[in-house]
Amino acid sequence: MPKALQLLLGLAAASAFTGPRRAVQRPQLLQRSSAAEPESRTTTAGRELAEALQNVNLYLIGMMGSGKTSVGELVSRQLGSYTFLDTDATLEAATKRTVADIFEKDGEAAFRELEGSIMEQVAAYVRLVVASAQIKFRGASHC
């Protein structure tokens, strides 16, 4: 098993016991407003994983309610130099609509198209932990 994957699995397991969630910093272009900077909880294992990832984004892909946001926030905080980004939250901020509203009024296909657009924009950044229900780049999509 690659060292980066071993570190990630260990970090995710340890993250389950770190306490309540706090807001995390997002890239300025995609940022939601927050009142205060988050408290840092960078760990040695997190720093090792960040170094092993070599600035490559980390994508957490899974079904709704699977824990992507919870794990992503914890992992990004422990990595220290990585920023967490939730595509649903970014989509809601950009469209000023909820995901549920988009699904209800426009359908899943429209939502996936918007989400795919966000994923393409995210690719321009480095050192992100991204939570999404799909990954789509240049016409290739995996749900």
C-alpha positions in Angstrom: 0.0 0.0 0.0 1.4 3.4 -0.9 2.7 5.5 2.0 0.3 8.4 1.2 -2.7 6.0 1.4 -1.4 4.5 4.7 -1.0 8.0 6.2 -4.5 9.1 4.9 -6.2 6.0 6.4 -4.4 6.5 9.7 -5.3 10.2 9.7 -9.0 9.6 8.9 -9.2 7.0 11.7 -7.6 9.4 14.2 -9.8 12.3 13.0 -13.0 10.5 14.2 -12.0 11.4 17.8 -10.8 15.0 17.5 -14.0 16.7 18.8 -16.5 19.1 17.3 -16.2 20.6 13.8 -14.9 24.1 13.2 -15.1 26.2 10.1 -12.2 25.7 7.7 -10.6 28.2 5.3 -11.6 28.0 1.6 -9.9 29.5 -1.5 -10.9 33.1 -1.8 -12.7 32.6 -5.1 -14.8 29.9 -3.7 -14.9 31.0 -0.1 -18.0 31.4 2.1 -17.7 34.3 4.6 -16.7 33.4 8.1 -16.3 35.4 11.2 -13.0 34.0 12.4 -10.0 32.0 11.3 -10.2 28.3 12.3 -8.0 26.9 15.1 -5.2 24.8 13.6 -4.9 21.2 14.6 -2.0 20.2 12.3 -0.5 16.9 13.3 2.8 15.2 12.5 1.0 12.5 10.5 -0.9 15.3 8.7 2.3 17.1 7.8 3.8 13.8 6.5 0.7 13.1 4.4 0.8 16.7 3.0 4.4 16.2 2.0 3.7 12.8 0.4 0.8 14.3 -1.6 3.2 16.8 -3.1 0.5 19.5 -3.5 -1.9 17.2 -5.3 -5.6 17.7 -4.4 -7.3 15.0 -2.3 -10.8 14.1 -3.5 -13.4 12.5 -1.2 -16.1 11.0 -3.5 -19.2 9.4 -2.1 -22.9 9.3 -1.7 -24.9 11.9 0.2 -24.6 11.5 3.9 -21.5 9.2 3.7 -19.3 11.6 5.8 -17.3 13.3 3.1 -17.7 16.8 4.6 -16.9 15.6 8.2 -13.8 13.7 7.2 -12.7 16.3 4.7 -12.8 19.1 7.3 -10.9 17.1 9.8 -8.3 15.8 7.3 -7.7 19.3 5.8 -7.2 20.8 9.3 -4.7 18.1 10.2 -2.8 18.4 6.9 -2.3 22.1 7.8 -1.4 23.4 4.3 -4.5 22.0 2.7 -7.9 23.8 2.4 -11.3 22.0 2.5 -13.9 22.6 -0.2 -17.3 21.1 -0.3 -18.8 21.2 -3.9 -22.4 21.3 -2.6 -21.7 24.3 -0.4 -19.8 26.0 -3.2 -22.6 25.3 -5.6 -25.2 26.7 -3.1 -23.2 29.9 -2.6 -22.7 30.4 -6.4 -26.3 29.8 -7.3 -27.9 31.2 -4.2 -30.1 28.0 -4.2 -30.0 24.8 -2.2 -29.0 21.5 -3.7 -32.5 20.2 -2.9 -34.1 23.1 -4.8 -31.9 22.5 -7.8 -32.8 18.8 -7.8 -36.5 19.5 -7.4 -36.9 22.2 -10.0 -34.1 21.4 -12.5 -33.4 17.7 -12.0 -30.4 15.7 -11.3 -28.8 16.2 -14.7 -28.8 20.0 -14.2 -27.2 19.5 -10.7 -24.5 17.2 -12.1 -23.7 19.7 -14.8 -23.3 22.5 -12.2 -21.2 20.2 -10.0 -19.0 19.2 -13.0 -18.4 22.9 -13.7 -17.3 23.4 -10.1 -15.0 20.4 -10.3 -13.4 21.8 -13.5 -12.7 25.1 -11.7 -11.3 23.4 -8.6 -8.7 21.7 -10.8 -6.9 25.0 -11.1 -6.1 25.0 -7.4 -3.6 22.9 -5.4 -3.5 21.6 -1.8 -7.3 21.1 -1.6 -9.3 18.4 0.1 -12.5 18.3 -2.0 -15.8 16.6 -1.0 -18.1 15.8 -3.9 -20.6 13.2 -5.0 -18.8 12.8 -8.4 -15.6 13.5 -10.0 -15.7 14.9 -13.5 -12.8 16.2 -15.6 -12.7 16.9 -19.4 -15.8 14.8 -20.2 -14.9 11.8 -18.0 -17.3 11.3 -15.2 -17.4 8.8 -12.3 -20.2 8.8 -9.8 
